[in-house]
Amino acid sequence: MAMADASGSQNPFDDLTAELSDLSLQQGEQGSDREVNYSLNWYYLPDAFEDTADYLICTRCHADHIKGTSLEIQFKQIEWPDGNIAVCRFWLPRVKDVLWPEAVRTDSVNALREYMTRRLKIKPCPGQKLTEDVEDRTVYGLMDGEIEGFAACEACFEDYVVGTGFEPHFGTYSELAPKWSCDLCIPYISGSVAPMAKHNNWNGFISGASRRFQLPTCTGEQIRSDAIEWYLPKDYESEGFQTCETCYLDKLALTSFKRDFQRSPDDSDPELWRCGLADQNISTAVALEAALVRKDFEVFLEAEQTIYSLVPCTANGIVHGNWWTLEGCDDKFNICQACFAGFCQTRGLDDFFQLSERDSSNAYVCDFCIASPRFGQYVVKFAEMLDRGVFAYFSQFVMTFAGVPACPKIKGRGKSKWWGYPEARFCQECYLDFVAHTPLADSLPLNGEYIEETTLCQIWSPRMRSLWLEVCEAGEPGSEESDAALELFTAVCVQRLQIYRATISEIEVIRTMQNIKKQSAFNHSLLSLQYQGMDGMATMFGRTDAYRYGSSSLGWFDTTYGVQSKQHWNSFVSDLSASNQPDDWVRMAQLEALWKKVE
């Protein structure tokens, strides 16, 4: 829609972030708290007594801040093991803006090393969700109580406040509420500490934090446009895109893109709007991140205009439309046009994809939709591809796993292909993901054999994978040592299957009976309400006789409807109680404990 000039209805809160403009705070120019579970090169500062990599620094932060200084030789590089979580912590203001400049000035990393060691011992931030975790917690509040109930966990206080001019304004709580959450972790509040402190603008920080503190959480649901404040792209015709004030502050206000948005005019006609930057709008969030990295708002605008002109990418799937795939994956891997615009075009990856030739007349759930079975894996591999700069890390994974059924784990699956041994069967996913990379992969008697009966995968759990690796390390395939270890492994699998049938199968029976009783109770409750209404209507309109119906145990009623209502209510209470018997829960806990021993 064409944007009207909103300068006449300027939001006074916009002035509170004016001082941030000269600081050019932009996401993508620094590290982030994104967790990485694949192998990459990292840097760390070794301890004088123990060479342990713990407080990690990404290659981006190392290149931007450490490389080329006299202290560069103090840091070591390490290739972090695949599968282990790694997070960069250098970009946090306490390190990047306080301790590191001081280390360079004094030509000493002692204070930095001491902080890194101490920081790792502090409990992680609980986030914005209420928690009852108060043990060994130090929680900070505002000394003068400018924001009532404001709480900052020790981790966020150390990362964002200590070392700034705002530190004296905070103090510890002598007592913690039974339930609390960290308010300092809200992106806008934590992000505005350093720039506001640089200008010694405590009142500005309090005003901004108070405003953000009062805003509702963005749910992404449709609401009236006059119910809250909205921001729209400025000087552009952008049909259908708007962001709520909450998301504007957390995701745009501290970036250079804040200048490209303006508050929605107050005199516009009310409409039903949905926030375009809500957390569930993943393709839009990815497009924003890419545009910030490239410092080009047009990149975001172009993607956003495409995304919001199309049918939303949801778990319901999409009929028709353009779909994108990799060569040879038409029937197994497809990305809708909206996700293609957000994920791929914003990063110049168009040439790696091609239009899909799949039959688009049937609804298909986009493989980059959060409802897709492999969404998490695809996104991780996509991120790994971007980090490494090699598209094959993504494409090879897609070509290997697209269309492969997810491991059934303790559910079992019939009518599918299996690998392994008659006594120890492995599903296709576990074979491709794990077994195929071990020495015994080429000697399996079952190799993609179709089995009609329901079968349990024996290699999905960490315990069984560890036992399999022991078999592989016992000796060369076919050797006496290897065969002996393999015999022990298959014996364990046989025993495991027996225990599964004696435990998990019984647990499923108990849960099924509980659900049946709950459903029966629900049905009786509805019938009770129905007959109660009929009894009331008959009494109201005088459609009763001189008789009273019921018994001493049920009670007495003016109509038979009242009796039936009471009978159904008693059945509801009985079935609900039967569905939640302590004996059933104790039995399931005992069975689950037995299964855990061999899982």
URDAKA-V263962 format. One line per field, one symbol per residue. phi: phi as a letter, one per 20 degrees, with the letter a starting at -180 (. if undefined). burial: I if it has 24 or more other ideal C-beta (glycine too) atoms within 12 Angstrom, else O. Layout:
# URDAKA-V263962
phi = ???
burial = ???
This chain:
# URDAKA-V263962
phi = .feefeffcffgfgffdffeffelfcfnecfbefedddfbeccbdfffdbedeceecfffffffcegnefegffdddbefffnefccfcfffggefddffgffffelbdffffffgffffeeffffneefcdfdflddddcegemfcfnfccfffffffddgndfegfedbeefcdfgcbbeeffggffffefffffgeldffffffffffffeffffdnefbffeebecccgemcecfndbcffgffffdcfdcffgfecbffgfefffcedcffdggfeffffffffffffelcffffffffffgeedfgecffncdmneccbegndgecbbdfffffffedffdmdgfedbfedffefdfcegfdefefgdggfffffffffffemcfffefffffedfneffgfleembdlbeccocgebddfffffffcffedgefedffecmefcfffcefdceegffffffffffefrfgnfffffffffffffffffffffgfedfffgfffffffffffffffffffffffffffffffffemecdeeddpbfeeodcfcfffffffffffffffffffecfgfffffffffffffgfdf
burial = OOIOOIOOOOIOIIOIIOIIOOIOIIIIOIIIIIOIOIOIIIIIIOOOOOOOIIIIIIIIIIOOIIOOOOIOOIIOOIOIOOOOOIIIIIIIIIIIIIIIOOIOOOOOIOIIIOIIOOIOOIOOIIOIOOIOOOOOIIIIIIOOOOIOOIIIIIIIIIIIIIIIOIIOIIOOIOOIOOOIIIIIIIIIIIIIIIIIIIIOIIOIIIIIIIIIIOIOOIOIOOOOIOOIIIIIIIOOOIOIIIIIIIIIIIIIIIIIIIOIIIIIIOOOOOOOIIIIIIOOIIIIIIIIIIIIIIOOIOIIIIIIIIIIOIOIIIOOIIOOIIIIIIOOIOOIIIIIIIIIIIIIIIIOIOOIIIOIOIOIOOOIIIIIIIOIIIIOIIIIIIIIIIIOOOIOIIIOIIOIIIIIIIIIOIOIIOOIIIIIIOIIIIIIIIIIIIIIOIIIIOOIOIOOOOIOOOIIIIIIIOOIIOIIOOIIOIOOOOOOOOOOIIOOIIOIIOOIIOIIOOIIOOIOOIOOOIOOIOOIIOOIIOIIOOIIOIIOOOOOOOOOOOOOIOOOOOOOIIIOIIIIIIIIIIIIOOIOOOIOOOOIOOOIOOIIOOIOOII
